[in-house]
Amino acid sequence: MIKLEPLKCPKCGSVLKSQQKDLVYRCENCGTFVYAPTMEVLNAKIYRFDTNRHDKKYYMPFFVYRVEYFIRREVSKHARDIYNQRGSWIAYIPAGGSLPAHETLRIAKLITSRPPQNVVETVDFEGIPNLPVEITVEEGERMSEFLFLSYEVDKPGILQSIAYTFTAKFIELIYLPFYYRGYYYPGLVQYGGEGV
């Protein structure tokens, strides 16, 4: 017979509990965020709503990566070819909410192109539900590469070929405030909402 041991917080030793299928546990005792697949403590932040709407409120988890790329050659029809171009940026990948692929890409592009600024952190979710983390850090890395390629496809011309190297290094987990009304939209003034 196999005896299952409860998961314990690496910081304080308290038993970790989750009320939903989530790859990240938050210790109820000390507030530590623990990544279940490896039991590593994550650097995590929760950003407070600074708008007030009547739609349903949620906290959406994002994996944040430092992306670096090197395009050896990019050939596009009706546009100038690119050679030996390096770059880096921060990618924000939605990590939960069972989003369809097109919604994941839409939200990733929105937050990556306009990263959260002048936001206020909070120590907990303040009674607002948080969407579970449903992808692994490695899946988020692959999604950040897909995001990079989608930006290349969006450039003027028709992309015909691209030779590149790409790395994505995990930085942190953040929970951003979102509303839901048939689709998710950010609960932050910088994305067009009115302040509280």
C-alpha positions as CSV (number, residue, x, y, z in Angstrom):
1,M,0.0,0.0,0.0
2,I,1.3,3.5,-1.0
3,K,1.0,6.2,1.6
4,L,0.6,9.6,0.2
5,E,2.3,12.4,2.1
6,P,0.6,15.9,2.0
7,L,2.5,18.6,0.2
8,K,4.2,21.0,2.7
9,C,5.3,24.6,2.3
10,P,9.1,24.6,1.9
11,K,9.3,27.9,4.0
12,C,7.1,27.2,7.0
13,G,6.2,23.5,6.8
14,S,2.4,24.0,6.8
15,V,0.3,21.6,4.7
16,L,-0.5,23.1,1.3
17,K,-4.1,23.0,0.2
18,S,-5.8,23.8,-3.1
19,Q,-9.5,24.0,-3.7
20,Q,-9.1,23.8,-7.5
21,K,-6.8,22.0,-9.9
22,D,-3.8,24.3,-9.8
23,L,-0.1,23.9,-10.4
24,V,0.7,26.6,-7.9
25,Y,-0.2,26.4,-4.3
26,R,-0.3,29.4,-1.9
27,C,0.5,28.6,1.7
28,E,-2.4,29.7,3.9
29,N,0.0,30.3,6.8
30,C,2.9,32.4,5.3
31,G,1.6,33.3,1.8
32,T,4.4,31.6,-0.1
33,F,3.7,30.5,-3.6
34,V,4.9,27.0,-4.4
35,Y,5.2,25.5,-7.9
36,A,3.8,21.9,-7.4
37,P,5.7,20.1,-10.2
38,T,9.1,20.9,-8.6
39,M,8.0,22.2,-5.1
40,E,10.1,25.4,-5.8
41,V,9.2,28.7,-4.1
42,L,8.1,31.2,-6.8
43,N,8.7,34.9,-6.8
44,A,5.0,36.0,-7.1
45,K,3.0,39.2,-7.0
46,I,-0.6,40.1,-6.9
47,Y,-1.7,43.4,-8.4
48,R,-4.8,45.2,-7.1
49,F,-7.8,46.3,-9.3
50,D,-7.7,50.1,-9.8
51,T,-10.9,50.2,-11.8
52,N,-14.5,49.4,-10.7
53,R,-16.8,47.6,-13.1
54,H,-19.9,45.5,-12.5
55,D,-18.6,42.5,-14.4
56,K,-17.2,39.4,-12.7
57,K,-13.7,39.9,-11.2
58,Y,-10.9,37.4,-11.4
59,Y,-7.1,37.3,-10.8
60,M,-5.4,35.8,-13.9
61,P,-2.0,34.2,-13.5
62,F,0.8,35.1,-15.9
63,F,4.2,33.6,-16.2
64,V,6.8,36.3,-16.9
65,Y,9.9,35.5,-19.0
66,R,12.9,37.4,-20.2
67,V,13.0,36.6,-23.9
68,E,16.2,36.9,-26.0
69,Y,16.3,36.1,-29.7
70,F,18.8,36.2,-32.6
71,I,17.4,36.3,-36.2
72,R,20.1,35.0,-38.5
73,R,17.9,35.6,-41.6
74,E,14.3,36.5,-42.2
75,V,12.9,36.6,-45.7
76,S,9.6,38.3,-46.4
77,K,7.8,38.9,-49.7
78,H,7.2,42.7,-50.3
79,A,9.5,43.7,-47.4
80,R,13.2,44.0,-46.7
81,D,15.0,40.9,-45.6
82,I,16.5,40.9,-42.1
83,Y,20.0,39.7,-41.1
84,N,21.7,39.2,-37.8
85,Q,19.2,41.0,-35.6
86,R,19.3,40.6,-31.8
87,G,16.7,41.6,-29.3
88,S,15.2,41.1,-25.9
89,W,11.9,41.9,-24.2
90,I,9.7,40.7,-21.4
91,A,6.9,38.3,-22.3
92,Y,3.7,37.9,-20.2
93,I,2.0,34.5,-20.8
94,P,-1.5,33.8,-19.4
95,A,-1.0,30.6,-17.4
96,G,-4.6,29.8,-16.6
97,G,-8.3,30.2,-17.1
98,S,-8.7,27.4,-19.8
99,L,-8.4,30.1,-22.5
100,P,-8.9,29.2,-26.2
101,A,-5.6,29.7,-28.2
102,H,-6.8,32.9,-29.9
103,E,-7.7,34.4,-26.5
104,T,-4.4,33.4,-24.9
105,L,-2.5,35.1,-27.8
106,R,-4.7,38.2,-27.7
107,I,-4.2,38.7,-23.9
108,A,-0.4,37.8,-24.2
109,K,0.0,40.4,-26.9
110,L,-1.9,43.1,-25.0
111,I,0.0,42.7,-21.7
112,T,3.4,42.1,-23.4
113,S,3.1,45.1,-25.6
114,R,1.9,47.3,-22.7
115,P,3.4,45.8,-19.5
116,P,1.7,46.8,-16.2
117,Q,2.8,50.2,-14.9
118,N,2.1,52.1,-11.7
119,V,0.3,49.1,-10.3
120,V,-0.3,48.5,-6.6
121,E,0.6,45.2,-5.0
122,T,-1.7,43.5,-2.5
123,V,-0.8,40.7,-0.1
124,D,-3.7,38.5,-1.0
125,F,-6.6,38.0,-3.4
126,E,-9.0,40.0,-1.2
127,G,-11.8,37.5,-1.6
128,I,-11.7,37.7,-5.4
129,P,-11.3,34.3,-7.2
130,N,-8.0,33.5,-8.8
131,L,-7.9,31.4,-12.0
132,P,-5.7,28.3,-11.5
133,V,-2.3,27.9,-13.1
134,E,-2.9,25.2,-15.7
135,I,0.3,25.2,-17.7
136,T,3.8,24.4,-16.7
137,V,6.7,26.8,-16.8
138,E,8.1,24.9,-19.8
139,E,4.8,25.2,-21.7
140,G,4.9,28.9,-21.0
141,E,8.4,29.1,-22.6
142,R,7.0,27.4,-25.8
143,M,4.1,29.8,-25.8
144,S,6.5,32.8,-25.5
145,E,8.3,31.5,-28.6
146,F,5.0,31.3,-30.4
147,L,4.3,34.9,-29.3
148,F,7.7,35.9,-30.7
149,L,6.9,34.2,-34.1
150,S,3.4,35.9,-34.1
151,Y,5.1,39.3,-33.8
152,E,7.4,38.4,-36.8
153,V,4.4,37.3,-38.9
154,D,2.6,40.6,-38.0
155,K,5.5,42.7,-39.6
156,P,4.9,44.3,-43.0
157,G,5.2,41.8,-45.9
158,I,4.5,38.1,-46.0
159,L,7.0,36.0,-44.0
160,Q,8.4,33.3,-46.1
161,S,11.2,31.9,-44.0
162,I,13.0,32.6,-40.7
163,A,16.2,31.2,-39.2
164,Y,16.6,32.2,-35.5
165,T,17.6,31.2,-32.0
166,F,15.4,31.9,-29.0
167,T,15.5,31.6,-25.2
168,A,13.0,32.4,-22.6
169,K,14.1,32.6,-18.9
170,F,11.3,32.4,-16.3
171,I,11.3,35.5,-14.0
172,E,8.2,35.4,-11.9
173,L,4.5,34.7,-11.5
174,I,2.1,37.6,-11.4
175,Y,-1.6,37.7,-10.9
176,L,-3.3,40.5,-12.8
177,P,-6.8,41.8,-12.2
178,F,-9.3,40.9,-15.0
179,Y,-13.0,41.3,-15.5
180,Y,-15.1,38.8,-17.5
181,R,-18.0,39.6,-19.7
182,G,-18.0,36.9,-22.4
183,Y,-14.2,37.7,-22.7
184,Y,-11.5,38.8,-20.3
185,Y,-10.3,42.4,-20.1
186,P,-7.8,44.0,-17.6
187,G,-9.0,45.7,-14.5
188,L,-6.3,48.4,-14.7
189,V,-6.7,52.0,-15.7
190,Q,-3.7,51.8,-18.2
191,Y,-5.7,49.5,-20.4
192,G,-8.6,51.9,-20.8
193,G,-10.6,51.4,-17.7
194,E,-11.8,54.2,-15.4
195,G,-10.2,54.5,-12.0
196,V,-11.9,53.7,-8.7
